[in-house]
């Protein structure tokens, strides 16, 4: 009887603490992926689509190099200098750039999708050493996606690529080969005729859409005779690349994948169309790993009064019907400036919502810092408003003594 009374002492206590849930999320590890597969299996295509789906940072060697050159970072200037001299970028430099990107603030918040690493090139590190490096990262990959595709399918796919020498765009065989495009057009025409027999209205709407999709690539494509085949896409070179990959990468990767938790190891058929591969992988990753949304909503409002500001922001793009954004515990004070020890009121121009709460930043720089990774500015020790005390009095009244005691007690500076 006493135990029952004890259980019912607080029958209406809420076991879901909102602050505790937010703190738990901010301390949690972001979702990280790694996509593996043979050359030409569609690793980059799948990784890009998953990065958009999961709101993660896409990390790949050529992408990292291009971004570093555009942003004129230290590594980017080195790469640009080597490329201007006609030299290739050493594997050691590429690896350092990839690891630096993985350790960046935005990756610490959004997570990453890594592809193209480990690399079959063993100039700098062997494949087992690269795998060990990945598994020793602070942000280890949570989900591993392995794209499987027959060698013959890969050889036909890569050798069928053509490039426009003027724009540099690469096209698949299904986009430039008249035999394939004519065959697809005939199939589309047959489908349209069948649909016309069933439902005339749907045929007219879908027919317009199909004409656009069928004509779209041709409008964008250059004339067929201008497209060229790159040396690396010659059939003999493709077979050589795949052979090198199998000799160097196959055994270490198989041993690595055999030791992984099967719940978080996803294998997909790379011989299917890219959209189908993405849908399968999206479904599997949703089952394998579920995470909270880490996205932001930018709000552009211009108000002077704080109440008017939050009244406007709270009704902007509602989270759900009858559920509005709420103000954070810092109100209109900028959390970035507060963390740095200063009280600065936020500017409505730099308002942003995160985890159902509104934050108003004070400048474009503060907004950039917050959107790269808000966790340092929201995690304990929480930003505390700096207390400034002015002690005054006549000479020899003890101003210095009292100031030193206050500073010592509250850990301040005189």
C-alpha atoms as one frame of an Amber mdcrd trajectory, in Angstrom:
protein
   0.000   0.000   0.000   2.835   2.343   0.861   4.557   1.608  -2.440   1.368
   2.435  -4.374   1.027   5.734  -2.530   4.645   6.482  -3.386   4.053   5.794
  -7.085   0.958   8.023  -7.192   2.497  10.876  -5.241   3.068  12.877  -8.458
   0.698  11.352 -11.018   0.884  14.337 -13.396   4.678  14.724 -13.534   5.945
  15.202 -17.090   8.775  12.732 -17.697   9.740  14.490 -20.953  11.901  17.463
 -20.014  12.169  19.825 -22.985  15.501  21.324 -21.923  16.940  17.883 -21.274
  15.774  16.675 -24.691  17.351  19.682 -26.422  20.599  19.229 -24.494  20.623
  15.527 -25.366  20.264  16.360 -29.064  23.003  18.981 -28.978  25.355  16.473
 -27.345  24.428  13.710 -29.784  26.646  12.656 -32.661  25.501  13.720 -36.164
  24.701  10.993 -38.674  27.672  10.067 -40.867  27.767   7.894 -43.994  30.425
   6.323 -46.188  29.661   5.132 -49.730  31.866   2.392 -51.219  31.956   0.817
 -54.665  33.946   0.132 -57.818  34.904   2.908 -60.252  31.864   4.083 -62.203
  29.346   2.387 -59.911  27.638   5.716 -59.125  29.163   6.501 -55.722  29.252
  10.266 -56.253  25.735  10.427 -57.693  24.273   8.458 -54.787  26.321  10.372
 -52.196  25.152  13.741 -53.551  21.498  12.722 -53.429  21.820  11.285 -49.920
  23.590  14.453 -48.778  20.568  16.475 -49.921  18.146  13.990 -48.370  19.893
  13.832 -44.966  21.149  17.440 -44.971  24.742  16.248 -44.568  28.024  17.623
 -45.922  29.152  15.884 -49.124  32.882  15.059 -48.971  34.777  13.803 -52.011
  38.353  14.438 -53.161  37.655  16.467 -56.317  34.831  18.369 -54.583  37.069
  19.276 -51.626  39.881  20.406 -53.956  37.547  22.550 -56.056  35.958  24.164
 -52.985  39.377  24.907 -51.433  40.574  26.560 -54.658  37.411  28.674 -54.896
  37.682  29.768 -51.256  41.445  30.419 -51.687  42.390  28.507 -48.548  45.990
  27.566 -47.761  45.526  24.102 -49.246  43.576  25.547 -52.164  46.422  27.908
 -53.110  48.876  24.986 -52.975  46.648  22.916 -55.264  46.219  25.804 -57.686
  49.970  26.331 -57.836  50.613  22.639 -58.555  47.913  22.501 -61.235  49.240
  25.647 -62.943  52.673  23.979 -63.092  51.098  20.934 -64.764  51.698  18.684
 -61.742  49.256  16.329 -60.078  48.130  16.953 -56.500  49.939  14.512 -54.156
  47.858  11.950 -52.288  49.139  13.204 -48.923  47.767  16.698 -49.563  44.395
  15.349 -50.721  44.110  13.164 -47.599  44.924  16.104 -45.318  42.259  18.218
 -47.022  39.638  15.477 -46.604  40.483  14.978 -42.918  40.429  18.741 -42.321
  36.964  18.911 -43.894  35.726  16.070 -41.660  36.961  17.998 -38.603  35.311
  21.278 -39.689  32.573  22.929 -37.560  29.788  22.369 -40.101  30.531  18.641
 -40.292  30.516  18.461 -36.483  26.887  19.619 -36.620  25.464  18.296 -39.901
  27.507  15.100 -40.312  29.041  13.947 -43.571  28.707  11.583 -46.511  32.174
  10.425 -47.557  32.978   8.739 -50.855  36.164   8.001 -52.785  38.047   7.253
 -49.560  39.715   4.819 -49.009  41.440   5.234 -52.350  43.179   2.512 -54.399
  46.161   4.841 -54.723  48.647   3.776 -52.047  51.157   6.606 -52.525  50.654
   7.963 -49.029  48.823   5.245 -47.061  47.880   1.647 -47.778  44.201   0.704
 -47.972  44.196  -0.945 -44.476  45.825   2.210 -43.074  43.165   4.386 -44.733
  40.409   2.181 -43.279  42.008   2.404 -39.846  42.183   6.188 -40.214  38.466
   6.321 -40.980  37.502   4.155 -38.023  39.681   6.217 -35.659  37.958   9.467
 -36.579  36.135  11.372 -33.868  33.062  11.211 -36.117  33.016   7.585 -37.236
  30.682   6.574 -40.077  27.366   5.268 -38.743  26.006   3.769 -41.972  28.062
   2.033 -44.655  26.635   1.755 -48.185  28.296  -0.669 -50.581  27.291  -0.407
 -54.258  27.646  -3.706 -56.099  27.789  -3.827 -59.884  29.062  -6.447 -62.398
  32.349  -5.640 -64.154  30.802  -5.951 -67.621  28.070  -3.452 -66.736  30.661
  -0.965 -65.445  32.849  -1.332 -68.553  29.889  -0.676 -70.848  28.698   2.260
 -68.757  32.051   4.060 -68.478  33.165   3.388 -72.065  29.857   4.893 -73.225
  30.570   8.286 -71.642  31.200  11.259 -73.929  32.337  14.788 -73.097  31.607
  18.159 -74.640  35.096  19.720 -75.056  33.721  23.262 -74.838  31.605  23.027
 -71.672  33.286  19.998 -70.081  29.916  18.317 -69.393  29.847  14.512 -69.542
  26.910  12.595 -71.054  25.890   8.964 -70.789  25.226   6.732 -73.775  21.460
   7.019 -73.221  21.753  10.778 -73.785  23.874  10.941 -76.956  23.565   7.585
 -78.789  20.827   7.895 -81.518  20.071   4.155 -81.326  19.276   4.333 -77.617
  17.406   7.645 -77.782  15.289   6.530 -80.770  14.451   3.276 -79.012  13.405
   5.148 -75.889  11.321   7.561 -77.966   9.486   4.660 -79.606   8.776   3.137
 -76.189   7.430   6.477 -74.990   5.212   6.755 -78.069   3.824   3.262 -77.475
   3.118   4.105 -73.869   1.315   7.253 -74.955  -0.876   5.315 -77.377  -1.843
   2.808 -74.684  -2.654   5.575 -72.248  -4.685   7.336 -74.916  -6.919   4.311
 -75.237  -7.489   4.223 -71.485  -7.729   7.851 -70.436  -7.476  10.715 -72.926
  -7.117  13.461 -70.361  -4.226  11.828 -68.503  -2.516  11.111 -71.829  -2.592
  14.805 -72.771  -1.097  15.930 -69.453   1.530  13.189 -69.308   2.297  13.512
 -73.027   3.256  17.165 -72.546   5.529  16.249 -69.674   7.137  13.405 -71.628
   7.785  15.616 -74.620   9.572  18.074 -72.369  11.706  15.397 -70.738  12.437
  13.757 -74.070  13.379  17.006 -75.787  15.075  18.546 -72.753  18.392  16.621
 -72.897  18.603  17.077 -76.684  18.238  20.835 -76.345  20.999  20.942 -73.773
  23.243  18.520 -75.705  25.750  19.725 -78.235  25.621  18.144 -81.724  26.686
  14.497 -81.554  29.801  15.001 -83.690  31.240  17.490 -81.128  31.265  14.990
 -78.270  34.572  13.202 -77.651  35.664  10.179 -75.620  38.170  10.830 -72.861
  41.287   8.589 -72.724  40.337   7.245 -69.278  37.006   6.090 -70.724  38.554
   3.842 -73.387  37.447   0.261 -72.818  40.980  -1.065 -72.228  41.691   1.693
 -69.674  38.388   1.049 -67.889  39.164  -2.679 -67.610  42.602  -1.806 -66.241
  41.122   0.563 -63.595  38.614  -2.023 -62.432  41.341  -4.678 -62.316  43.561
  -2.440 -60.150  40.633  -1.725 -57.834  39.894  -5.424 -57.402  43.561  -6.312
 -56.787  44.149  -3.576 -54.213  40.783  -2.787 -52.619  38.682  -5.939 -52.765
  40.207  -8.041 -49.966  40.768  -5.236 -47.371  37.236  -3.903 -47.948  35.642
  -7.345 -47.685  37.438  -7.954 -44.377  36.404  -4.505 -43.172  32.738  -4.963
 -44.131  32.628  -8.460 -42.610  33.384  -6.970 -39.173  30.601  -4.348 -39.342
  27.171  -4.474 -37.747  24.856  -5.829 -40.440  22.070  -3.504 -39.335  24.088
  -0.511 -40.534  25.634  -2.094 -43.631  23.547  -1.483 -46.764  24.304  -3.163
 -50.087  22.524  -1.897 -53.201  22.473  -2.997 -56.834  24.416  -0.427 -58.853
  23.271  -1.795 -62.217  19.869  -0.130 -61.739  19.012   3.439 -62.734  20.434
   6.109 -60.356  16.968   7.157 -59.155  16.081   3.557 -58.298  19.378   3.069
 -56.446  18.727   6.265 -54.496  15.184   5.236 -53.537  16.403   1.833 -52.302
  19.274   3.343 -50.329  17.011   6.066 -48.915  14.555   3.450 -47.687  17.332
   1.329 -46.175  19.064   4.239 -44.460  15.750   5.412 -43.004  15.284   1.957
 -41.473  18.881   1.648 -40.349  19.335   5.032 -38.723  16.903   7.744 -37.684
  18.076  11.183 -36.599  16.501  14.526 -35.792  16.287  17.337 -38.313  19.272
  19.685 -38.142  18.023  22.213 -40.666  17.380  25.890 -40.236  14.689  28.258
 -41.393  15.819  31.744 -42.277  13.270  34.469 -41.506  13.428  37.885 -43.101
  11.461  40.393 -41.033  12.087  44.020 -40.127  10.659  45.166 -36.808  11.947
  47.379 -34.038   9.992  46.225 -31.028  10.830  42.839 -29.565   7.201  41.747
 -29.124   6.364  42.614 -32.724   9.455  40.756 -33.886   8.607  37.499 -32.147
   4.940  37.784 -33.026   5.932  37.924 -36.686   8.612  35.237 -36.494   6.477
  32.804 -34.532   3.924  32.700 -37.351   6.499  32.222 -40.122   6.424  28.750
 -41.733   4.757  26.914 -38.873   6.290  23.628 -37.751   2.855  22.027 -37.746
  -0.737  23.293 -37.770  -1.480  25.333 -34.651   2.131  24.957 -33.482   4.309
  28.054 -33.654   8.007  28.694 -33.238   8.945  29.799 -29.720  11.469  32.281
 -28.460  14.742  30.961 -27.073  15.869  31.572 -23.521  18.053  34.470 -24.724
  15.203  36.411 -26.314  16.572  38.963 -28.767  20.145  38.826 -27.406  22.677
  37.313 -29.817  23.871  33.932 -28.400  27.173  34.106 -30.332  28.083  37.475
 -28.848  26.900  36.311 -25.434  29.186  33.279 -25.577  32.069  35.618 -26.357
  31.307  37.676 -23.242  29.374  40.615 -24.642  25.723  41.670 -24.662  24.610
  42.550 -28.185  20.994  42.756 -29.248  20.163  40.737 -32.345  19.169  42.178
 -35.690  15.832  40.914 -37.129  17.551  40.685 -40.507  19.632  37.787 -39.145
  16.842  35.822 -37.446  16.994  32.032 -37.718  14.940  29.184 -36.270  16.463
  25.994 -34.901  14.844  23.103 -32.987  11.550  24.957 -32.805  13.003  28.134
 -31.263  13.895  31.544 -32.650  17.414  32.966 -32.410  18.262  36.509 -33.452
  21.907  37.030 -34.387  23.656  40.383 -34.340  25.634  40.293 -37.611  26.274
  38.340 -40.788  29.452  36.925 -39.267  27.603  35.750 -36.141  24.884  34.215
 -38.326  27.505  32.345 -40.357  29.143  30.980 -37.186  25.794  29.916 -35.750
  24.606  28.203 -38.939  27.899  26.329 -39.389  27.566  24.784 -35.945  25.176
  26.153 -33.259  26.126  23.551 -30.658  29.044  25.443 -29.011  26.769  28.457
 -28.446  23.867  26.482 -26.945  25.586  23.765 -24.898  26.604  24.112 -21.240
  28.286  26.072 -19.837  25.420  28.241 -20.981  26.156  31.820 -21.975  25.775
  34.045 -18.930  25.180  37.772 -19.159  28.430  39.456 -18.068  27.922  41.455
 -14.872  29.657  44.830 -14.798  29.991  46.522 -11.401  31.192  50.074 -10.787
  32.544  50.737  -7.276  32.992  54.376  -6.277  33.582  56.331  -3.057  35.894
  58.864  -1.405  39.642  58.206  -1.141  40.742  55.500   1.335  37.154  54.244
   1.700  38.112  50.668   0.719  37.144  50.724  -2.970  40.106  48.559  -4.038
  39.566  46.012  -1.250  35.866  45.616  -1.992  36.543  45.396  -5.747  39.099
  42.628  -5.222  36.726  40.679  -2.941  33.859  40.945  -5.450  36.132  39.899
  -8.341  37.449  36.932  -6.359  33.983  35.802  -5.303  32.384  36.072  -8.753
  35.489  35.263 -10.835  35.652  38.673 -12.428  38.356  41.154 -13.354  39.130
  44.445 -11.631
